[in-house]
């Protein structure tokens, strides 16, 4: 009898341990930190393209240029050197970027080569951005647009600097891309794989770091998988960046990250987070809402780690 009671107690203890273990594992599964890598990629790449668009517009319009920029007008090539004194916003890398451009009146098409410059510090390297349209409106400022298919992640990207075959038809087709409707909804932006960058140079053409950037878009720059094997996406709406005001984070706007189970139908949402940017220059964003794997991060601040 005593032996039976002891066996029952042992079974109860084992059952309790198993239940606690399962509960802990369940809590661990649903207390994961929101994965912000796609958001970081979107912001860094959009800012880099916007920076280059600002420089290109100033160069081809004959405006003053920053001290780290050299313009070869005969070749249509712009050379930018980044160092500690002249950084690329949200990036601490040192290296060079080369821009090739074709310009007509107040609009142009540029290609960007990241020569020895690691834009993302990620296992997949971006080597260049192909044929980006740019327009400089005297009232609205500069607008440029980046699509996922413009991103070059293979070697041999230096061929993009040859724009000698840019016919008027090709030029106009590129400029027409700027007529794409800019999304104002995060759910639309996350599916588009298109990023819009609007730039106000604030009249200081030789200082891009005080330009006012506004970024809207979403999707994936390069494909990323989350910790649970899902595909990671992001969206950004009206993220305001002025690097001279804050070098750690956008100062306003909203963002969204989403983890969707890879393969199979229907798509399974493993977790998503809605974030807002603030003008406290602390390198953080506020998690307004989180669910799924990230549910425990509701109403918390989270580090953007943009540098």
Legacy VTK file of the C-alpha trace (Angstrom):
# vtk DataFile Version 3.0
C-alpha trace
ASCII
DATASET POLYDATA
POINTS 307 float
0.000 0.000 0.000
2.783 2.362 0.948
4.603 1.403 -2.253
1.491 2.220 -4.334
1.129 5.603 -2.639
4.769 6.390 -3.276
4.321 5.407 -6.950
1.302 7.685 -7.230
3.251 10.565 -5.677
6.157 9.929 -8.064
3.824 9.957 -11.052
2.266 13.197 -9.831
5.690 14.790 -9.480
6.706 13.641 -12.953
3.431 14.938 -14.387
3.955 18.286 -12.666
7.508 18.551 -14.006
6.307 17.726 -17.522
3.519 20.327 -17.306
5.896 22.982 -16.013
8.378 22.140 -18.741
5.711 22.419 -21.416
4.479 25.702 -19.928
8.005 27.120 -19.880
8.601 26.034 -23.468
5.274 27.560 -24.501
6.147 30.817 -22.750
9.568 30.806 -24.382
7.986 30.203 -27.785
5.642 33.174 -27.399
8.087 35.587 -25.781
10.477 36.005 -28.676
11.913 39.391 -29.501
10.449 40.933 -32.694
12.887 40.336 -35.549
13.746 43.707 -37.070
16.322 42.678 -39.703
14.039 43.395 -42.699
13.136 46.784 -41.227
16.827 47.577 -40.746
17.538 46.580 -44.349
14.681 48.695 -45.683
15.724 51.795 -43.766
19.452 51.470 -44.505
18.993 50.792 -48.217
16.363 53.512 -48.683
18.546 56.085 -46.920
21.563 55.074 -49.032
19.560 55.469 -52.251
18.140 58.787 -51.027
21.614 60.043 -50.112
22.883 59.154 -53.604
19.833 60.753 -55.257
20.450 63.982 -53.321
24.133 64.021 -54.348
23.322 63.203 -57.990
20.700 65.949 -58.280
23.100 68.528 -56.842
25.973 67.360 -59.076
24.043 67.409 -62.334
22.346 70.711 -61.442
25.691 72.367 -60.728
25.052 72.855 -57.011
27.802 72.748 -54.323
28.858 69.264 -53.249
30.062 67.847 -49.899
33.814 67.531 -49.340
33.723 63.737 -49.694
32.254 63.893 -53.228
34.033 64.190 -56.582
32.102 64.670 -59.830
33.586 63.766 -63.230
31.179 65.607 -65.516
32.683 64.211 -68.731
32.114 60.622 -67.661
28.944 61.312 -65.714
30.451 59.576 -62.673
30.205 60.653 -59.037
32.637 59.299 -56.429
31.715 59.313 -52.724
34.103 58.366 -49.912
32.685 57.572 -46.480
34.748 57.874 -43.317
34.279 58.964 -39.700
33.976 62.623 -40.745
31.603 61.933 -43.633
29.368 58.981 -42.663
26.481 57.423 -44.520
23.433 57.753 -42.224
22.808 54.669 -40.067
26.100 53.152 -41.166
29.574 53.131 -39.616
31.390 51.462 -42.506
34.262 53.134 -44.341
34.490 52.781 -48.100
33.420 54.146 -51.475
30.271 54.423 -53.539
30.258 55.276 -57.238
27.215 56.736 -59.015
26.668 56.798 -62.771
23.941 59.067 -64.067
22.070 60.401 -67.070
20.274 63.710 -66.531
17.688 65.704 -68.497
16.421 69.027 -67.141
15.127 68.256 -63.611
15.127 64.443 -63.754
17.589 61.631 -64.216
18.408 57.948 -63.922
21.258 56.791 -61.698
22.986 53.483 -60.972
24.830 52.937 -57.695
27.864 50.711 -57.128
28.872 49.802 -53.577
32.509 49.296 -54.506
34.175 48.302 -51.233
31.286 49.329 -49.029
29.236 46.788 -47.050
25.831 48.424 -46.821
23.997 45.915 -44.635
26.698 44.011 -42.711
24.738 40.879 -43.547
25.625 37.457 -44.974
24.061 38.524 -48.296
25.986 41.472 -49.768
24.388 44.150 -51.919
26.805 45.055 -54.711
24.769 47.751 -56.398
21.426 49.330 -57.279
20.439 49.358 -60.941
18.713 52.288 -62.756
17.014 54.353 -60.077
14.783 57.202 -61.362
15.136 60.615 -59.701
13.101 63.787 -60.129
13.764 67.160 -58.519
10.543 69.136 -58.258
11.118 72.810 -57.351
8.228 72.650 -54.852
8.097 69.027 -53.632
11.821 68.399 -53.612
13.513 65.179 -54.746
11.651 61.902 -55.194
13.221 58.549 -55.971
11.920 54.993 -55.987
13.588 51.639 -55.368
12.182 48.211 -56.261
13.495 44.846 -55.108
14.436 43.907 -58.681
16.780 46.925 -58.774
18.969 45.393 -56.044
22.064 43.524 -57.293
23.359 40.813 -54.966
25.820 39.162 -57.361
29.339 40.097 -58.411
30.083 41.886 -61.667
27.884 44.804 -60.684
30.389 47.315 -62.090
28.697 46.912 -65.506
25.769 48.974 -64.186
27.958 52.076 -64.404
27.735 51.997 -68.202
24.600 53.972 -69.081
25.670 54.666 -72.669
22.775 52.545 -73.975
20.180 54.617 -72.098
17.849 55.642 -74.946
15.126 58.255 -74.533
12.569 55.448 -74.445
14.366 53.657 -71.605
14.909 56.957 -69.801
11.215 57.860 -69.995
10.180 54.378 -68.875
12.343 54.752 -65.798
10.972 58.202 -64.982
7.416 56.857 -65.417
8.062 54.559 -62.459
7.814 57.636 -60.263
4.089 57.768 -61.109
3.569 54.630 -59.002
1.065 55.326 -56.234
2.777 55.665 -52.883
1.032 53.457 -50.284
-0.477 54.953 -47.144
-1.386 51.607 -45.598
1.057 49.204 -43.950
-0.766 46.126 -45.250
-0.371 47.355 -48.825
3.247 48.473 -48.388
4.387 45.110 -46.982
3.342 43.333 -50.218
4.803 45.757 -52.776
8.590 45.372 -52.545
8.864 49.049 -53.482
10.349 51.891 -51.431
9.722 55.618 -51.980
12.192 58.221 -50.721
11.344 61.931 -50.666
14.125 64.396 -49.897
14.128 68.036 -48.853
17.713 69.323 -49.133
16.852 72.350 -46.977
18.941 74.565 -49.267
22.236 73.140 -47.979
23.360 71.225 -51.059
26.853 70.569 -49.740
25.553 68.850 -46.581
23.387 65.779 -47.139
23.369 64.904 -43.446
20.840 67.661 -42.707
18.515 66.599 -45.541
14.975 65.694 -44.497
14.212 62.166 -45.741
10.741 60.617 -45.775
10.583 56.866 -46.423
7.539 54.776 -47.323
7.537 51.212 -48.610
8.029 47.613 -47.657
8.611 43.987 -48.514
12.098 42.455 -48.598
15.397 43.886 -49.784
17.028 40.436 -49.616
15.244 37.334 -48.390
15.402 36.749 -44.648
14.230 33.852 -42.513
13.223 34.271 -38.897
14.187 32.130 -35.921
11.120 29.951 -36.470
11.802 29.423 -40.164
9.262 31.958 -41.364
9.933 34.548 -44.070
10.358 38.050 -42.657
8.732 41.144 -44.175
8.473 44.780 -43.203
6.598 47.959 -44.059
7.338 51.627 -43.369
4.962 54.583 -43.625
6.237 58.175 -43.519
9.407 57.508 -41.552
11.117 60.878 -41.109
14.912 60.915 -40.937
17.206 63.885 -40.396
20.645 62.583 -39.476
21.865 65.910 -38.122
18.905 65.976 -35.720
19.114 62.292 -34.751
21.747 59.802 -35.883
20.187 56.795 -34.134
16.613 56.441 -35.378
13.829 57.973 -37.473
12.125 60.770 -35.544
8.531 59.929 -36.545
6.493 57.486 -38.619
5.245 53.919 -38.279
6.582 50.488 -39.183
5.424 46.883 -39.287
7.283 43.572 -39.178
5.761 40.229 -40.054
6.881 36.600 -39.857
5.007 34.334 -42.315
5.511 30.556 -42.321
7.539 29.598 -45.377
5.709 27.510 -48.017
2.250 26.026 -48.014
-1.176 27.552 -48.262
-2.824 29.311 -46.616
-0.095 31.532 -45.224
0.320 31.251 -41.462
1.187 34.410 -39.554
3.747 33.393 -36.931
3.917 36.841 -35.405
3.928 40.540 -36.207
4.636 43.846 -34.545
3.414 47.384 -35.139
5.990 50.010 -34.194
6.150 53.780 -34.000
9.202 56.047 -34.196
9.736 58.950 -31.819
11.880 62.075 -31.619
13.754 60.840 -28.550
17.115 60.047 -30.093
17.730 56.823 -28.185
18.006 54.311 -31.039
14.687 52.765 -30.018
11.209 52.299 -31.457
8.008 51.729 -29.501
6.122 48.440 -29.991
2.511 49.610 -30.112
1.164 46.110 -30.697
2.606 42.592 -30.986
1.021 39.173 -31.435
1.978 35.565 -32.088
5.615 34.816 -31.273
6.197 38.409 -30.177
3.131 38.911 -27.968
5.095 39.665 -24.774
6.655 42.782 -26.377
3.405 44.766 -26.369
3.893 48.372 -25.243
7.668 48.060 -24.910
10.588 49.908 -26.459
12.926 47.909 -28.671
16.415 48.732 -29.993
16.554 49.355 -33.751
20.309 48.649 -33.978
20.654 50.684 -37.171
24.414 51.174 -36.836
LINES 1 308
307 0 1 2 3 4 5 6 7 8 9 10 11 12 13 14 15 16 17 18 19 20 21 22 23 24 25 26 27 28 29 30 31 32 33 34 35 36 37 38 39 40 41 42 43 44 45 46 47 48 49 50 51 52 53 54 55 56 57 58 59 60 61 62 63 64 65 66 67 68 69 70 71 72 73 74 75 76 77 78 79 80 81 82 83 84 85 86 87 88 89 90 91 92 93 94 95 96 97 98 99 100 101 102 103 104 105 106 107 108 109 110 111 112 113 114 115 116 117 118 119 120 121 122 123 124 125 126 127 128 129 130 131 132 133 134 135 136 137 138 139 140 141 142 143 144 145 146 147 148 149 150 151 152 153 154 155 156 157 158 159 160 161 162 163 164 165 166 167 168 169 170 171 172 173 174 175 176 177 178 179 180 181 182 183 184 185 186 187 188 189 190 191 192 193 194 195 196 197 198 199 200 201 202 203 204 205 206 207 208 209 210 211 212 213 214 215 216 217 218 219 220 221 222 223 224 225 226 227 228 229 230 231 232 233 234 235 236 237 238 239 240 241 242 243 244 245 246 247 248 249 250 251 252 253 254 255 256 257 258 259 260 261 262 263 264 265 266 267 268 269 270 271 272 273 274 275 276 277 278 279 280 281 282 283 284 285 286 287 288 289 290 291 292 293 294 295 296 297 298 299 300 301 302 303 304 305 306
